[in-house]
């Protein structure tokens, strides 16, 4: 018959997708079936994106940059073995870092006596330096004991040094000749030479003339 198409043309016009979307099996792919096939294809190929209104939106897997962005700007704690990746919140991380940084304050030498407070210093080294300076400031202004073989650096406290210096300076008073009968007291003399000279004069006030 004129105008009758063969099997190839029938397939081309009736089944443009090779019958892939001929859901009712009538040998044709009508507009309804093609539209349905299009929607199925669209559903299969679209990206799996989270719904803003769904509970998955708060899941760290989907919102990592927002929830953990503080990890990229927080203070570096690697020096103290503290790493942001080990903490869920910035607050927890900062608390752990603070504890690690200032743990030395709980075990350091007490400097209250010298007006040195650990909380005023960032590092243990700074605190110890300040404490040392406060504890031994007396060494810079104390009496020079080098004449007696004494050095302030050998003593922890000013009291210990002054006691040692006193003993070195006036030890002779314990062993000198008694001048009581001449009215002489070693405590009234700074040096042994001064005392002995006074004692000799008291014993022989005329200097051997008589």
C-alpha positions as CSV (number, residue, x, y, z in Angstrom):
1,X,0.0,0.0,0.0
2,X,1.2,3.5,-0.9
3,X,2.5,5.5,2.1
4,X,2.9,2.5,4.3
5,X,6.1,2.6,6.3
6,X,8.2,-0.5,6.9
7,X,9.2,-1.9,10.2
8,X,12.3,0.3,10.6
9,X,10.3,3.5,10.2
10,X,7.6,2.2,12.6
11,X,10.3,1.6,15.2
12,X,11.8,5.0,14.6
13,X,8.6,6.9,15.1
14,X,6.9,4.7,17.6
15,X,9.8,3.7,19.7
16,X,12.4,6.5,19.5
17,X,14.3,5.1,22.5
18,X,14.2,1.5,21.3
19,X,11.2,0.6,23.4
20,X,13.1,1.4,26.7
21,X,10.1,3.4,27.9
22,X,7.3,1.2,26.5
23,X,5.9,0.6,29.9
24,X,2.5,-0.8,28.9
25,X,3.9,-3.1,26.2
26,X,1.7,-1.8,23.4
27,X,4.7,-1.5,21.0
28,X,4.8,2.3,21.3
29,X,6.4,5.0,23.4
30,X,3.7,7.7,23.8
31,X,4.3,11.1,25.3
32,X,3.1,10.0,28.8
33,X,5.6,7.1,28.8
34,X,8.4,9.4,27.5
35,X,7.7,12.0,30.2
36,X,7.7,9.3,32.9
37,X,11.0,8.0,31.5
38,X,12.4,11.5,31.6
39,X,11.5,11.9,35.3
40,X,13.0,8.5,36.2
41,X,16.2,9.5,34.4
42,X,16.3,12.9,36.1
43,X,15.8,11.2,39.5
44,X,18.6,8.7,39.0
45,X,21.1,11.2,37.7
46,X,20.6,14.2,40.1
47,X,23.1,14.8,42.9
48,X,22.4,13.5,46.3
49,X,22.2,16.8,48.1
50,X,20.9,17.2,51.7
51,X,17.6,18.9,52.2
52,X,18.0,22.2,54.1
53,X,15.0,21.3,56.2
54,X,16.1,17.8,57.0
55,X,17.9,16.7,60.2
56,X,20.9,15.7,58.1
57,X,21.7,19.3,57.6
58,X,23.4,19.5,61.0
59,X,25.4,16.4,60.4
60,X,29.1,17.1,60.5
61,X,29.5,15.0,57.4
62,X,27.5,17.6,55.5
63,X,28.4,20.8,57.4
64,X,32.0,20.2,58.4
65,X,33.3,23.6,57.3
66,X,30.8,25.4,59.5
67,X,31.0,23.3,62.6
68,X,34.7,22.9,62.7
69,X,36.0,26.0,61.0
70,X,37.5,27.1,64.3
71,X,40.1,24.4,63.9
72,X,41.7,26.4,61.2
73,X,42.0,29.6,63.2
74,X,42.6,28.4,66.8
75,X,45.8,28.7,68.6
76,X,48.4,26.0,67.8
77,X,48.6,23.5,70.7
78,X,51.0,21.0,69.1
79,X,53.8,22.2,71.4
80,X,51.7,20.9,74.3
81,X,50.5,17.7,72.6
82,X,47.0,19.3,72.1
83,X,45.4,19.0,68.6
84,X,42.1,20.5,67.5
85,X,41.0,17.3,65.7
86,X,40.7,15.6,69.0
87,X,37.9,18.0,70.2
88,X,34.4,18.5,69.1
89,X,34.0,22.1,70.3
90,X,36.3,25.2,70.4
91,X,35.5,25.5,74.1
92,X,36.7,22.0,74.9
93,X,39.9,22.6,72.9
94,X,40.6,25.9,74.6
95,X,40.1,24.4,78.1
96,X,42.4,21.5,77.3
97,X,45.0,23.9,75.9
98,X,44.8,26.2,78.9
99,X,45.3,23.3,81.3
100,X,48.3,22.0,79.3
101,X,49.9,25.5,79.0
102,X,49.6,26.5,82.6
103,X,49.8,23.1,84.5
104,X,53.2,24.3,85.8
105,X,51.4,26.9,87.9
106,X,50.1,24.1,90.1
107,X,53.5,22.6,90.9
108,X,55.9,25.6,90.7
109,X,57.7,27.1,93.7
110,X,55.6,29.4,95.7
111,X,56.7,33.0,95.1
112,X,54.0,34.8,97.2
113,X,56.6,35.6,99.8
114,X,58.5,37.6,97.2
115,X,55.4,39.1,95.6
116,X,55.7,36.9,92.5
117,X,52.4,35.3,91.3
118,X,52.4,32.5,88.7
119,X,49.2,33.8,87.2
120,X,51.0,36.9,86.1
121,X,53.3,34.9,83.8
122,X,52.7,33.1,80.5
123,X,55.5,30.6,80.7
124,X,57.3,28.7,83.5
125,X,60.6,30.2,82.3
126,X,59.4,33.8,82.7
127,X,58.1,33.0,86.1
128,X,61.2,31.3,87.3
129,X,63.3,34.2,86.0
130,X,61.2,36.7,87.9
131,X,61.2,34.6,91.1
132,X,65.0,34.3,90.9
133,X,65.4,38.0,90.5
134,X,63.1,38.7,93.4
135,X,64.6,36.1,95.7
136,X,68.2,37.1,95.2
137,X,67.9,40.9,94.7
138,X,69.7,41.3,98.0
139,X,72.9,39.9,96.4
140,X,73.2,43.1,94.4
141,X,73.1,45.5,97.4
142,X,74.5,43.4,100.3
143,X,77.9,44.1,102.0
144,X,80.9,42.9,100.1
145,X,82.3,39.8,101.8
146,X,85.1,39.0,99.4
147,X,87.7,40.2,101.9
148,X,86.6,37.3,104.1
149,X,86.3,34.8,101.3
150,X,82.5,35.0,101.2
151,X,80.3,35.3,98.1
152,X,76.5,36.1,98.2
153,X,75.9,33.5,95.4
154,X,76.8,30.8,97.8
155,X,73.8,31.6,100.0
156,X,70.1,31.1,99.5
157,X,68.9,33.9,101.8
158,X,70.2,37.3,102.9
159,X,70.0,36.1,106.5
160,X,72.3,33.2,105.9
161,X,74.8,35.4,104.2
162,X,74.8,38.1,106.9
163,X,75.2,35.5,109.6
164,X,78.2,34.0,107.8
165,X,79.7,37.4,107.2
166,X,79.2,38.3,110.8
167,X,81.0,35.2,111.9
168,X,83.8,35.8,109.5
169,X,84.2,39.4,110.5
170,X,83.9,39.0,114.3
171,X,84.9,35.4,114.9
172,X,88.1,36.7,116.6
173,X,85.9,38.1,119.5
174,X,85.3,34.5,120.6
175,X,89.0,33.7,120.9
176,X,90.7,37.1,121.7
177,X,92.3,37.9,125.0
178,X,89.9,38.9,127.8
179,X,90.1,42.6,128.4
180,X,87.5,42.8,131.1
181,X,89.9,43.8,133.9
182,X,90.9,46.8,131.7
183,X,87.3,47.7,130.9
184,X,87.5,46.6,127.3
185,X,84.8,44.7,125.5
186,X,85.6,43.1,122.1
187,X,82.0,44.0,121.0
188,X,83.0,47.6,120.9
189,X,85.6,47.1,118.2
190,X,85.2,46.3,114.5
191,X,88.5,44.6,114.0
192,X,90.8,42.4,116.0
193,X,93.7,44.9,115.3
194,X,91.8,47.8,116.9
195,X,90.9,45.7,120.0
196,X,94.5,44.4,120.5
197,X,95.9,47.9,120.1
198,X,93.4,49.2,122.7
199,X,94.3,46.3,125.0
200,X,98.0,46.9,124.7
201,X,97.5,50.6,125.5
202,X,95.3,49.7,128.5
203,X,98.0,47.3,129.8
204,X,100.8,49.8,129.4
205,X,99.3,53.3,129.3
206,X,102.8,54.9,129.4
207,X,104.1,53.0,126.4
208,X,107.0,51.4,128.3
209,X,108.4,54.7,129.6
210,X,108.3,53.4,133.2
